[in-house]
Amino acid sequence: MLPPTKPALGALLLGLSLTASAAAPDVHTGLWETTLSTEMPGMPGMSMSMPPITYSSCIRENDLVPKNEQPGQDCQVLETNADGGEVSWRMRCTSQGANFEGNGRVTYTGDSFSGRIVMDMAQGGQSMQMIQNLQGHRLGECP
């Protein structure tokens, strides 16, 4: 077997680096503003929407999940996957005696993202679903 020529080796290395970078999300880390709108289609007896809320949080290379820290709410991200511009995660939360479990997914395009979180809630023997739609854009560097 002949050793690879320099141009062939260069093309092989370029191909490997393009393959590796294609899997990385297209996100610019820093301070992001997120607008979250919530629907509760599984609310017993009615469907309900809440007014949108806007919050800021830091998105870091090692944590690409947009988070909204709320007093009295404890959330854990159980699993995260990043593929191309998409970041997906599985999470569990507790808040005021209610347990939530669900999945989220956002698609980053550099300085913006859109996504959705679907949470299943259980409280007092009743269950319902909560859907959160997310829109975000980068504001700058983290403080």
Backbone as a chain_set.jsonl record, in Angstrom:
{"seq": "MLPPTKPALGALLLGLSLTASAAAPDVHTGLWETTLSTEMPGMPGMSMSMPPITYSSCIRENDLVPKNEQPGQDCQVLETNADGGEVSWRMRCTSQGANFEGNGRVTYTGDSFSGRIVMDMAQGGQSMQMIQNLQGHRLGECP", "coords": {"N": [[0.843, -1.169, 0.0], [0.591, 2.2, -0.839], [1.89, 5.205, 0.627], [-0.221, 8.005, 1.599], [-0.49, 10.857, -0.554], [0.594, 14.293, -0.104], [-1.429, 16.239, -0.957], [-3.692, 14.531, -0.967], [-3.766, 13.689, 1.703], [-4.173, 16.137, 2.955], [-6.743, 16.751, 1.929], [-8.173, 14.681, 3.094], [-7.882, 15.295, 5.852], [-9.175, 17.802, 5.869], [-11.743, 16.993, 5.154], [-12.371, 15.445, 7.431], [-12.351, 17.434, 9.423], [-14.457, 19.07, 8.566], [-16.577, 17.301, 8.828], [-16.589, 16.924, 11.614], [-17.108, 19.543, 12.513], [-19.611, 19.972, 11.426], [-21.389, 18.741, 13.099], [-21.435, 20.316, 15.349], [-23.324, 22.732, 17.184], [-24.647, 25.708, 15.681], [-24.125, 28.236, 17.269], [-23.682, 31.291, 18.971], [-22.134, 31.866, 21.85], [-23.035, 33.52, 24.951], [-24.836, 36.313, 26.418], [-28.27, 35.936, 26.302], [-31.58, 36.803, 25.223], [-34.725, 35.554, 25.89], [-37.974, 34.823, 24.796], [-40.816, 33.41, 26.066], [-43.689, 31.589, 25.52], [-46.576, 30.113, 26.899], [-48.734, 27.344, 26.727], [-51.504, 25.443, 27.856], [-52.875, 22.871, 26.915], [-53.978, 20.569, 28.009], [-55.36, 21.212, 30.28], [-57.69, 20.466, 32.722], [-61.045, 20.595, 31.736], [-60.717, 22.941, 30.238], [-58.814, 24.779, 27.788], [-55.782, 26.554, 28.076], [-53.92, 29.591, 27.849], [-50.999, 31.422, 28.698], [-49.778, 34.764, 29.36], [-46.944, 35.839, 27.409], [-43.546, 35.599, 28.632], [-40.461, 37.309, 29.145], [-37.025, 36.806, 29.447], [-33.553, 36.942, 30.487], [-30.546, 35.1, 29.997], [-27.417, 33.353, 30.392], [-25.87, 31.65, 27.777], [-23.757, 29.033, 27.4], [-20.831, 27.319, 26.097], [-20.64, 24.764, 27.255], [-23.192, 24.434, 28.184], [-25.913, 24.565, 26.561], [-28.622, 24.826, 26.824], [-31.412, 26.875, 26.988], [-32.33, 28.576, 29.909], [-34.786, 29.29, 32.416], [-34.75, 30.45, 35.371], [-36.776, 30.091, 38.128], [-38.202, 31.276, 41.184], [-38.829, 28.906, 43.774], [-38.982, 26.781, 42.079], [-37.535, 23.799, 40.996], [-35.413, 22.532, 38.733], [-33.947, 19.972, 36.754], [-31.695, 19.197, 34.23], [-31.61, 16.286, 32.542], [-30.501, 14.972, 30.39], [-28.683, 15.856, 27.493], [-28.444, 16.598, 24.041], [-26.604, 17.524, 21.197], [-26.772, 18.348, 17.844], [-25.814, 19.341, 14.784], [-27.496, 22.317, 14.126], [-29.295, 21.898, 16.115], [-30.305, 21.543, 19.498], [-31.229, 19.315, 21.926], [-32.998, 18.218, 24.84], [-33.736, 16.449, 27.9], [-35.759, 16.791, 30.737], [-36.517, 17.293, 34.277], [-38.726, 18.651, 36.64], [-39.76, 20.184, 39.748], [-42.325, 21.956, 41.339], [-44.084, 23.787, 43.623], [-45.316, 21.461, 44.736], [-46.004, 20.064, 42.458], [-45.048, 17.774, 39.904], [-43.007, 17.735, 37.037], [-42.166, 16.48, 33.864], [-40.301, 16.343, 30.87], [-39.459, 17.199, 27.437], [-37.228, 19.176, 25.516], [-36.388, 21.234, 22.691], [-34.303, 23.2, 20.722], [-33.48, 25.195, 17.896], [-30.625, 26.563, 16.807], [-29.424, 29.4, 15.052], [-26.859, 30.843, 14.702], [-27.034, 33.874, 15.971], [-29.628, 33.664, 16.923], [-32.518, 31.749, 18.008], [-35.113, 29.264, 17.873], [-37.659, 27.32, 19.406], [-39.121, 24.591, 21.312], [-40.703, 23.343, 24.235], [-42.059, 20.54, 25.734], [-43.923, 19.588, 28.378], [-45.024, 17.191, 30.724], [-47.299, 17.148, 33.323], [-47.966, 16.206, 36.7], [-50.186, 16.253, 39.34], [-51.816, 15.946, 42.373], [-53.195, 13.591, 41.58], [-54.093, 14.237, 39.065], [-53.324, 14.766, 35.616], [-51.67, 16.742, 33.162], [-50.722, 18.584, 30.198], [-48.097, 20.811, 29.311], [-47.098, 23.238, 27.053], [-44.389, 24.992, 25.852], [-43.347, 27.607, 23.873], [-40.432, 28.885, 22.422], [-38.492, 31.741, 21.651], [-35.473, 33.239, 20.822], [-32.729, 35.58, 21.075], [-29.367, 36.72, 20.722], [-27.819, 38.95, 22.979], [-25.326, 39.926, 23.697], [-22.159, 39.805, 25.391], [-21.781, 37.689, 28.312], [-22.38, 38.901, 31.63]], "CA": [[0.0, 0.0, 0.0], [1.38, 3.414, -0.956], [1.503, 6.237, 1.593], [-1.024, 9.045, 0.961], [0.225, 12.05, -0.981], [0.257, 15.444, 0.729], [-2.759, 16.779, -1.265], [-4.732, 13.583, -0.548], [-3.813, 13.745, 3.151], [-4.812, 17.42, 3.271], [-8.171, 16.624, 1.636], [-8.728, 13.786, 4.109], [-7.98, 16.056, 7.102], [-10.216, 18.809, 5.681], [-13.01, 16.269, 5.227], [-12.618, 15.072, 8.816], [-12.679, 18.613, 10.212], [-15.79, 19.503, 8.165], [-17.522, 16.374, 9.428], [-16.649, 17.198, 13.045], [-17.736, 20.829, 12.765], [-21.004, 19.94, 11.005], [-22.199, 18.262, 14.209], [-21.472, 21.33, 16.402], [-24.408, 23.691, 16.98], [-24.308, 27.031, 15.177], [-24.58, 29.144, 18.318], [-22.703, 32.207, 19.526], [-22.394, 31.896, 23.288], [-23.114, 34.838, 25.559], [-26.09, 36.683, 27.053], [-29.391, 35.777, 25.376], [-32.919, 37.146, 25.664], [-35.667, 34.536, 25.452], [-39.399, 35.043, 25.021], [-41.437, 32.109, 26.262], [-45.146, 31.595, 25.622], [-47.001, 28.844, 27.469], [-50.1, 26.858, 26.508], [-51.822, 24.253, 28.644], [-54.037, 22.278, 26.252], [-54.518, 19.466, 28.796], [-55.962, 21.71, 31.514], [-59.019, 19.862, 32.84], [-62.207, 21.439, 31.494], [-60.472, 24.078, 29.344], [-57.466, 24.986, 27.283], [-55.367, 27.815, 28.672], [-52.659, 30.2, 27.442], [-50.525, 32.451, 29.619], [-49.055, 35.825, 28.652], [-45.517, 35.537, 27.226], [-42.58, 36.225, 29.521], [-39.143, 37.502, 28.539], [-35.962, 36.735, 30.445], [-32.191, 36.874, 29.966], [-29.699, 34.081, 30.615], [-26.17, 33.088, 29.676], [-25.722, 30.389, 27.046], [-22.325, 28.72, 27.395], [-20.471, 26.164, 25.273], [-20.915, 23.516, 27.967], [-24.602, 24.42, 28.592], [-26.622, 25.23, 25.468], [-30.055, 24.798, 27.09], [-31.884, 28.149, 27.55], [-32.959, 28.311, 31.205], [-35.544, 30.331, 33.088], [-34.733, 30.136, 36.8], [-37.937, 30.652, 38.811], [-38.222, 30.973, 42.619], [-39.719, 27.812, 44.142], [-38.97, 25.741, 41.048], [-36.271, 23.084, 40.942], [-35.342, 21.78, 37.476], [-32.701, 19.292, 36.425], [-31.547, 18.687, 32.878], [-31.164, 14.908, 32.712], [-29.761, 14.524, 29.205], [-28.588, 16.875, 26.449], [-27.835, 16.168, 22.775], [-26.412, 18.596, 20.217], [-26.52, 17.809, 16.513], [-26.021, 20.42, 13.833], [-28.015, 23.506, 14.797], [-30.311, 21.527, 17.096], [-29.957, 21.073, 20.83], [-32.406, 18.747, 22.57], [-32.742, 17.818, 26.21], [-34.787, 15.844, 28.71], [-35.66, 17.447, 32.036], [-37.486, 17.004, 35.335], [-38.887, 19.804, 37.528], [-40.776, 20.195, 40.789], [-42.719, 23.315, 41.68], [-45.299, 23.875, 44.431], [-45.917, 20.144, 44.884], [-46.268, 19.426, 41.163], [-43.892, 17.186, 39.221], [-43.025, 17.923, 35.589], [-41.121, 15.822, 33.081], [-40.52, 16.665, 29.475], [-38.385, 17.303, 26.456], [-37.109, 20.452, 24.83], [-35.542, 21.267, 21.496], [-34.146, 24.504, 20.084], [-32.637, 25.239, 16.704], [-29.817, 27.778, 16.784], [-28.88, 29.896, 13.789], [-25.924, 31.916, 15.052], [-27.448, 34.787, 17.03], [-31.044, 33.51, 17.255], [-33.014, 30.378, 18.093], [-36.527, 29.019, 18.129], [-37.787, 25.968, 19.927], [-40.34, 24.166, 21.995], [-40.59, 22.433, 25.368], [-43.318, 19.871, 26.055], [-43.826, 19.044, 29.732], [-46.169, 16.486, 31.282], [-47.384, 17.479, 34.742], [-48.813, 15.375, 37.549], [-50.418, 16.869, 40.643], [-53.081, 15.564, 42.998], [-53.877, 12.551, 40.811], [-54.446, 14.722, 37.728], [-52.18, 15.028, 34.741], [-51.923, 17.667, 32.055], [-49.546, 18.888, 29.394], [-47.76, 22.22, 29.157], [-46.253, 23.459, 25.875], [-43.74, 26.296, 25.873], [-42.666, 27.987, 22.639], [-39.305, 29.759, 22.739], [-37.805, 32.534, 20.626], [-34.386, 33.899, 21.502], [-31.675, 36.257, 20.311], [-28.176, 37.058, 21.5], [-27.697, 40.357, 23.323], [-23.916, 40.302, 23.829], [-21.366, 38.947, 26.274], [-22.309, 37.478, 29.663], [-21.772, 39.814, 32.613]], "C": [[0.897, 1.245, 0.0], [0.942, 4.424, 0.089], [0.703, 7.328, 0.888], [-0.153, 10.239, 0.56], [-0.209, 13.219, -0.111], [-1.096, 16.045, 0.353], [-3.878, 15.841, -0.809], [-4.879, 13.605, 0.963], [-4.495, 15.038, 3.605], [-6.306, 17.365, 3.038], [-8.85, 15.742, 2.671], [-8.905, 14.538, 5.429], [-9.054, 17.132, 7.018], [-11.585, 18.151, 5.786], [-13.357, 15.882, 6.647], [-13.008, 16.293, 9.643], [-14.058, 19.147, 9.828], [-16.848, 18.601, 8.772], [-17.675, 16.672, 10.909], [-17.366, 18.516, 13.309], [-19.193, 20.844, 12.333], [-21.908, 19.513, 12.148], [-22.317, 19.307, 15.321], [-22.609, 22.316, 16.131], [-23.875, 25.04, 16.508], [-24.854, 28.053, 16.175], [-23.418, 30.016, 18.77], [-23.029, 32.351, 21.011], [-22.41, 33.329, 23.801], [-24.451, 35.047, 26.241], [-27.202, 36.671, 26.005], [-30.68, 36.242, 26.028], [-33.872, 36.135, 25.056], [-37.082, 34.979, 25.762], [-40.07, 33.683, 25.002], [-42.946, 32.292, 26.361], [-45.602, 30.19, 25.996], [-48.462, 28.569, 27.159], [-50.292, 25.629, 27.382], [-53.06, 23.593, 28.045], [-54.685, 21.158, 27.051], [-55.154, 19.911, 30.092], [-57.38, 21.154, 31.622], [-60.144, 20.884, 32.648], [-61.982, 22.611, 30.565], [-59.036, 24.056, 28.847], [-57.043, 26.381, 27.736], [-54.039, 28.283, 28.097], [-52.297, 31.269, 28.453], [-49.831, 33.541, 28.814], [-47.575, 35.457, 28.51], [-44.667, 36.242, 28.284], [-41.249, 36.311, 28.779], [-38.113, 37.514, 29.656], [-34.617, 36.657, 29.746], [-31.428, 35.798, 30.714], [-28.449, 33.905, 29.772], [-26.223, 31.713, 29.035], [-24.215, 30.17, 26.917], [-22.068, 27.471, 26.556], [-20.816, 24.842, 25.939], [-22.355, 23.418, 28.464], [-25.415, 25.238, 27.593], [-28.14, 25.241, 25.645], [-30.475, 26.153, 27.657], [-32.683, 27.887, 28.828], [-33.668, 29.547, 31.742], [-35.648, 29.935, 34.555], [-35.906, 30.85, 37.468], [-37.855, 30.325, 40.298], [-39.222, 29.841, 42.901], [-39.774, 26.689, 43.126], [-37.578, 25.121, 41.001], [-36.276, 22.213, 39.692], [-33.957, 21.181, 37.29], [-32.746, 18.869, 34.97], [-30.906, 17.312, 33.004], [-30.278, 14.432, 31.58], [-29.791, 15.637, 28.168], [-27.92, 16.271, 25.228], [-27.738, 17.375, 21.853], [-26.052, 17.961, 18.89], [-26.833, 18.889, 15.49], [-26.465, 21.655, 14.581], [-29.019, 23.187, 15.882], [-29.699, 21.067, 18.414], [-31.25, 20.557, 21.446], [-32.02, 18.292, 23.975], [-33.987, 17.176, 26.814], [-34.631, 16.422, 30.106], [-36.755, 16.998, 32.993], [-37.517, 18.216, 36.262], [-39.899, 19.489, 38.62], [-41.047, 21.653, 41.125], [-44.043, 23.266, 42.42], [-46.046, 22.543, 44.497], [-46.232, 19.424, 43.593], [-44.957, 18.892, 40.584], [-44.079, 17.332, 37.719], [-41.907, 17.099, 34.98], [-41.377, 16.152, 31.629], [-39.252, 16.737, 28.667], [-38.41, 18.685, 25.834], [-36.205, 20.325, 23.627], [-35.509, 22.706, 20.987], [-33.25, 24.337, 18.865], [-31.951, 26.592, 16.687], [-29.414, 28.111, 15.361], [-28.019, 31.114, 14.113], [-26.392, 32.726, 16.235], [-28.938, 34.719, 17.352], [-31.38, 32.025, 17.392], [-34.531, 30.387, 18.193], [-36.638, 27.587, 18.615], [-39.067, 25.753, 20.683], [-39.986, 23.212, 23.139], [-41.977, 21.847, 25.608], [-43.134, 19.175, 27.395], [-45.132, 18.351, 30.094], [-46.149, 16.712, 32.778], [-48.29, 16.482, 35.454], [-48.935, 16.053, 38.905], [-51.781, 16.42, 41.153], [-53.869, 14.536, 42.207], [-54.322, 12.984, 39.427], [-53.176, 14.929, 36.921], [-52.607, 15.969, 33.631], [-50.608, 17.938, 31.337], [-49.359, 20.393, 29.308], [-46.799, 22.333, 27.972], [-45.71, 24.875, 25.954], [-43.018, 26.513, 24.55], [-41.639, 29.047, 22.969], [-38.81, 30.484, 21.486], [-36.699, 33.271, 21.358], [-33.435, 34.594, 20.548], [-30.562, 36.689, 21.268], [-28.102, 38.561, 21.718], [-26.249, 40.831, 23.347], [-23.201, 39.309, 24.721], [-22.061, 38.786, 27.626], [-21.633, 38.437, 30.623], [-20.736, 39.104, 33.472]], "O": [[1.858, 1.316, 0.766], [-0.243, 4.505, 0.412], [0.916, 7.567, -0.301], [0.803, 10.582, 1.256], [-1.249, 13.158, 0.545], [-1.875, 16.347, 1.257], [-4.905, 16.305, -0.315], [-6.0, 13.545, 1.468], [-5.302, 15.025, 4.534], [-7.074, 17.875, 3.854], [-9.976, 16.021, 3.083], [-9.956, 14.435, 6.061], [-9.774, 17.359, 7.991], [-12.486, 18.686, 6.431], [-14.519, 15.977, 7.042], [-13.905, 16.204, 10.481], [-14.773, 19.64, 10.701], [-17.904, 19.078, 9.188], [-18.797, 16.673, 11.415], [-18.161, 18.599, 14.245], [-19.957, 21.667, 12.836], [-23.082, 19.883, 12.171], [-23.212, 19.201, 16.16], [-22.837, 22.698, 14.983], [-22.783, 25.458, 16.895], [-25.905, 28.654, 15.954], [-22.298, 29.532, 18.934], [-24.072, 32.892, 21.378], [-21.868, 34.235, 23.168], [-25.128, 34.084, 26.604], [-27.092, 37.309, 24.958], [-30.859, 36.097, 27.237], [-33.837, 35.885, 23.851], [-37.362, 35.455, 26.862], [-39.918, 32.907, 24.058], [-43.428, 33.063, 27.191], [-45.084, 29.2, 25.479], [-49.318, 29.441, 27.306], [-49.353, 24.869, 27.617], [-54.16, 23.725, 28.581], [-55.842, 20.823, 26.797], [-55.463, 19.071, 30.938], [-58.189, 21.346, 30.714], [-60.18, 21.913, 33.324], [-62.951, 23.235, 30.13], [-58.168, 23.397, 29.419], [-57.868, 27.294, 27.775], [-53.134, 27.477, 27.88], [-53.17, 31.942, 29.002], [-49.347, 33.285, 27.711], [-47.012, 34.826, 29.405], [-45.01, 37.322, 28.765], [-40.952, 35.496, 27.904], [-38.31, 38.158, 30.687], [-34.544, 36.346, 28.558], [-31.628, 35.599, 31.913], [-28.422, 34.26, 28.593], [-26.582, 30.73, 29.683], [-23.496, 31.018, 26.389], [-22.972, 26.666, 26.332], [-21.237, 23.9, 25.267], [-22.716, 22.428, 29.1], [-25.585, 26.447, 27.755], [-28.868, 25.619, 24.727], [-29.96, 26.56, 28.698], [-33.605, 27.071, 28.829], [-33.224, 30.68, 31.554], [-36.535, 29.171, 34.935], [-36.019, 32.073, 37.385], [-37.476, 29.209, 40.654], [-40.318, 29.819, 42.342], [-40.538, 25.738, 43.297], [-36.571, 25.829, 40.971], [-37.053, 21.263, 39.599], [-32.941, 21.792, 37.621], [-33.716, 18.255, 34.523], [-29.793, 17.184, 33.513], [-29.405, 13.587, 31.779], [-30.819, 16.29, 27.988], [-26.95, 15.524, 25.349], [-28.682, 18.157, 21.743], [-25.141, 17.136, 18.811], [-27.983, 19.302, 15.346], [-25.855, 22.007, 15.59], [-29.55, 24.099, 16.516], [-28.723, 20.317, 18.447], [-32.252, 21.271, 21.485], [-30.853, 18.016, 24.251], [-35.106, 17.33, 26.324], [-33.515, 16.537, 30.612], [-37.764, 16.416, 32.596], [-36.47, 18.75, 36.63], [-40.778, 18.644, 38.449], [-40.134, 22.476, 41.187], [-45.027, 22.751, 41.889], [-47.266, 22.502, 44.334], [-46.685, 18.28, 43.624], [-43.897, 19.492, 40.758], [-45.163, 17.089, 37.19], [-40.81, 17.033, 35.536], [-42.527, 16.234, 31.197], [-38.157, 16.4, 29.117], [-39.469, 19.286, 25.651], [-35.366, 19.428, 23.55], [-36.548, 23.348, 20.839], [-32.386, 23.462, 18.814], [-32.598, 27.632, 16.569], [-29.102, 27.226, 14.564], [-28.394, 32.254, 13.838], [-26.183, 32.33, 17.381], [-29.465, 35.628, 17.993], [-30.623, 31.16, 16.95], [-35.143, 31.392, 18.552], [-35.81, 26.741, 18.277], [-39.966, 26.594, 20.7], [-39.083, 22.384, 23.017], [-42.96, 22.585, 25.676], [-42.295, 18.285, 27.534], [-46.214, 18.861, 29.807], [-45.13, 16.501, 33.434], [-49.256, 15.979, 34.879], [-47.936, 16.386, 39.542], [-52.779, 16.507, 40.439], [-55.098, 14.603, 42.168], [-54.876, 12.177, 38.681], [-52.109, 15.223, 37.459], [-53.767, 15.983, 33.218], [-49.532, 17.571, 31.809], [-50.326, 21.153, 29.24], [-45.805, 21.61, 27.9], [-46.465, 25.836, 26.102], [-42.179, 25.704, 24.152], [-41.923, 29.994, 23.702], [-38.726, 29.9, 20.405], [-36.946, 33.869, 22.406], [-33.344, 34.246, 19.37], [-30.792, 36.977, 22.443], [-28.291, 39.348, 20.791], [-25.968, 41.993, 23.055], [-23.573, 38.139, 24.803], [-22.838, 39.649, 28.035], [-20.456, 38.758, 30.462], [-20.13, 39.723, 34.347]]}, "num_chains": 1, "name": "protein.A"}
